[in-house]
Amino acid sequence: MSDHSTVASSLTTLEKNEQAPPYYATHACTFCGRNRSSSEDTLPIQSKRQRVTVPPYSTRASSVNAENFHDFLGQDILKTIEARIDSLSPELRELSLDIWEHPEVAYEERHAHDVLTKFMSSQGFTVTPHYLGLETAWKAIYSRGGKNGRVIGINSEMDALPGIGHACGHNLIAVSGVAVAVALKAAMETHDISGTIILLGTPAEEHGGGKIKLLERGAYKEMNVCIMSHPSPGPANTALVAPWLALQPLEVEFFGHGAHAAYSPWEAQNALDAAFLAYSNVSVLRQQLKPTYRVHGIVSGKDWEPNIIPDYAKMRWIIRAPTWAELEGLRARITNCFEAAALATSCKCKIILGDGYYDVRENDVLEFCKFIEEQFGMNADSSSQTIPASTDFGNVTYALPCITPTYNIPTKPNGSNHTPQFAESAKDPAAHKVAMTASKGLAATALRVLQDEEFYQRVVKSFEGERA
């Protein structure tokens, strides 16, 4: 975790009653939340934000059904999508394995960047490498029919986890984005459909907030809708569309004074004691936290010896809640735990805010569950219950209409995301097959956005909080 936004000693200057998060602020994972260092992210968190108010979506999809898709798109267009992904699937499988075999952590996805940009160029897309000043970000664009059509955005994640590789399946997310983009292009060419496809290679989802960086720099401003998908464990052949948790990473440093632990312990201020008190304070607080909240952290230090009272200790924490507004209230309570520990041990405390991942707001009208169930035989559902995970895509969902279904891949017992077992599952042929099926559903959903004006207007009204 790194020092993106520094808050010394306390967070009392933070806004306390924000109703909705801003588009631009902050960085952390789908299933974790660590950060990277960045010299340009040293402003206090308030000065980085632009206040916006985005009304909430309704809790469940209700207006879209499978018949709408079949009736409007027609089987010929659906067959084009399916046939293109099926024909490309072996190549995408090799591409996925190549990325899996070369795991790269946040902002170091150079191999993935190169092989994906090369592949998209071979498919007739105009590719911009090293996009918007991010070395491993990229953009692939295809347009047909001039400026008259709408713009579909798609994300391909690429980064792995330190030590355990693609234990979140981003190799599958990378090729799923490619599959959706290439299938859309085939349908647009075959059936003379106007529109634009923008596929973004988005680095540093696990920690570093690549999509937030791209959002801040304007990568999503041309898009009308943005889509992606994510693998997860669970019942076979199943997909889910549901909200995701907001996330705030914190780094806490305790500064004390060292001394000989036996000869003169009264001369010390024990930074390790401060860290342990902070941990205990949070543990006691858990009894009063809602079941939907999550707080988890670790302790580390430097040059520790049992006969020297530590003068420094560091903790890394992640706080999660169903909404950003709830998270901010929870964050204030958690930081009180840290400051109390510093006061009790006569240590100094420095609290460093990482970049926050906002809760994911799924667009109801873009719900693809019934369609993919009818057309491709996948068990699918939408839910108002929050997925206990987080992603930097949440910030994008506050800027424009989005959807990010999860699809289940075969996993071993106790082998959920962020385990070595899930990394093995992510290269399984069965996992690739499910990813391709989900990609077909996403491509069809996106294609209807391009073709159906009334449908698109309902998407926009849902995003704006209005009822169709």
Secondary structure, 3 states (H helix, E strand, C coil): CCCCEEEECCCCCCCCCCCCCCCCCCCCCCCCCECCCCCCCCCCHHHHCCCCCCCCCCCCCCCCCHHHHHHHHCHHHHHHHHHHHHHHHHHHHHHHHHHHHCCCCCCCCHHHHHHHHHHHHHCCCEEECCHHHCCCCEEEEEEECCCCCCEEEEEEECCCECCCECCCCHHHHHHHHHHHHHHHHHHHHHCCCCEEEEEEEECCCCECCHHHHHHHCCCCCCCCEEECCEEECCCCCEEEECCECEEEEEEEEEECECEECCCCHHHCECHHHHHHHHHHHHHHHHHHCCCCCEEEEEEECCCCCCCEECCEEEEEEEEEECCHHHHHHHHHHHHHHHHHHHHHHCCEEEEEECCCECCECCCHHHCCHHHHHHHHCCEEEECCCCECCCCCHHHHHCCCCEECCEEECCCCCCCCCCCHHHHHHCCCHHHHHHHHHHHHHHHHHHHHHHHCHHHHHHHHHHHCCCCC
